[in-house]
């Protein structure tokens, strides 16, 4: 049950999609919002119900409407009584898949990159194809029209990792952030798309066709605002 002591300030909700520069954003948000909640794993609906009226910022690995892919359900409380302002970051799906492989395996995985692309390990819920689209629909589907609609109408700003400075400045202007800089996190040196065989790059593009559409759509919206 939501408390009667309603926080009338908007709640900033950052949907952290893996390997899109989200850790950098979360570190910045932690410095900007002292009264913040950071969820490292799946969102707990009971925790949200207890705390959603008390924090100024909630961030974590969940999708729009606090979608939890592990349990395949939205964790947002049914009786939220305040405005929610959603932000997130997207990344070029090809570069994201490469980064995801080398970050999660760190040289320990026996599968080749191509095997990883063809058969992503099931242990990580957002590793499969079109997972950026899935994160933004809020209903566990990869409905590209719904994801685009949410990007345009439900998110205050959807940033683009390849345009990080511009994305961050736009968020700062719209949200009135006081801090004037951020610190890059999780920087790593790994092979780039120039090092990947063309047939493997083609597979990524085929498997992530909706993510590519969503990325290009969100990028065009961002460019129209900066």
N, C-alpha and C positions, 0 to 999 in steps of 0.2 A: 504494500500500500504506500502510495506517495505521501510524503509529509504535507501537512497543511501550510507549513512555512515555505511558501513558494518563492523561489529565486526568479525574479522577473527579468534578469539579464539573459540575453541569448546564450545558449550553450554551444561552444565550438566543438565540433566532432570531426576528428581527423581519421579517415579511413586509410590505414597504412597497408598498401599493397607491396609485397616483398620485392626488393631490388628495384625500387623506383626512386631512391633517394629519401625514403621515408624515415630512416634513422636520423639523418641530418635534420629533418623537419621536427621529429619528436624531441630531439635535444633542444632545438630552438624553442619549441612550445613549452618545454619544461622550465626554461629560463624566463619566458615571457609570462606564463601563467603559474603563479605560485599555488593557486588552488586548482590543481589538475589531477586527473586520474589516468594512469598509463597501464593498459591491459596487455600483457605480454603474450598470453595464450588466448583461448576461446573466451569470449565475454560470458560472464555469469549473470543470468537474468536477475537473480536475487540481489547481487551486488549492485546492478544497475538500478533496480527498483529502490534500493536503499539510498543510493548516492546521487542519482541523476539530477536531483534538485539542488544539490549542494556544491557541485563543481562548476568551474567556468570553462573547463576544457577536458574532454575525454578523447584519448587516442589509443589505437590498438590495431591488431591484425583482424579486423572485421570489415564487412562491407556496408553498403548503404542500408539504413534501418537496422544497424548492428547485426547484419547477417553473419551467422556462424556456420561456415561450411562443414565443420566437423560434425555438428549435430543437425545440420541442414534445416535451420530455422532462424527466424528473426528473433533477436533477443531484446528488442526495444520494449520497454514497459508500455502497457496499453493505455495508461492514463497520464502521459507526460503533459505537463501544463506549462511548458515554456517553449520558446522558439529554438529550433535546432539549426545551426549553420554548419553545413557540411563542406569540407575541403578534402582534396586528395591529390595524389600525383600519379601520372601515367608515364610509361616509358616505351620507346620503340620496342615492339614485341621480340624482334630478332635479338637485339642487344640484351634485352632482359633475360631471355632464355639462356644466352651464353653466360651472362653474369650469374644467373641462378645455379647453373651447373657447377661452375668453378667455386662458388661460395659454399654451396651445400656439401659438395664432395671433398673439397680441399685436398685433392690428390688421393683420397682414400677409397673412392668408388671404383669398383672393378668394371663397370659399364663404360663404354666409350660415349662420347658426346652424342653420336648418332643414336646409340641404343637408348640413351636418356631421353632424347627427343621423341623416339618412337614409343617408348614404354616408361613414362615417368614413374618413379617409385610412389606407391600409394600412401606412404607414411606422412606426406606433407599435403594438406588438403588443397592448397592453391597452386600446385605445381603443374597442373594439367593445362591443356590447350584452352585458349580464350578465357583464362582466369581473370584477367582485368575486366572483361565484360561481365563475367559472373559477379564480381565484387560490386558492380555498380547497378545491377538490376534490383537487388534487394529481395529477390524471390527465389534465388538458387538456380535460375535459368541463364542461358546465354542469349536471351532475346535482345538483339542488337538495337531494335527500334526503341525498346524500353530503356536500355542503357543510355542511348543518345538523348532520349527525352529527360532522363534524370540528370544527365550532365548539363543540359541546357536550363532545366527548370528547378531542380532540387539542390544542386550544389552551388554554393556561392562562387567558388573557383575550383576548377580542375587544372592543376599545374602540369607542366611537361618537364620531365627531367632534363631533356636536351636544351630546354630554355629555363634553367633553374633560377637564374638571377631575375629574369623577367617575371617568372611565376611568383617568386618570393616577394618582389617589390609590389606586385599587384595585390597579393594577400595583405601585405603590410599596410597599403593605402586603404583597403576596404575594411580592415579590422582594427586599424589604429594602433598597430604594434609600436612599442616604444624602443625596443632594442634595434640597433642599426646594422647588425651583422649576424651571420651564422657561421658555424664551423662544420666543414665537410667531415662526414663520418663514413666508415667502412670503405675507404678507398682501397682498391686492389689492382694489382697488375696481372692480367690474364689475357689469353688470346682474344683477338677481336674478330669481327666478321670477315676481315681480310684473310684470316688464317683458317677459316672454315671452308670445307669443300662446297662448291656451288650447289650440288644436289642436296646437301644437308640444309643449307640456307633455304632452298626451295621447299623442303619438307616443313620447316618452321613456319614459313609464310602460308602454306596450305593449311596446316593444322590450326594456325592462329589467324585465320582470315577475318573473323569478327573483331578480334583485338586490334588488328591493323586498321580496320574501318573506324573503330572507336577512337583509336589514337589520332588518326588524321582528322577526324571530326572535332575532337577536343582541342587539338592543336590549332585548327582554323578559328575556333571560338576564342581561344586565348590570344592569338595574334590580332584579332579584331578589337581586343580590349587594351592592348599595350601600345 
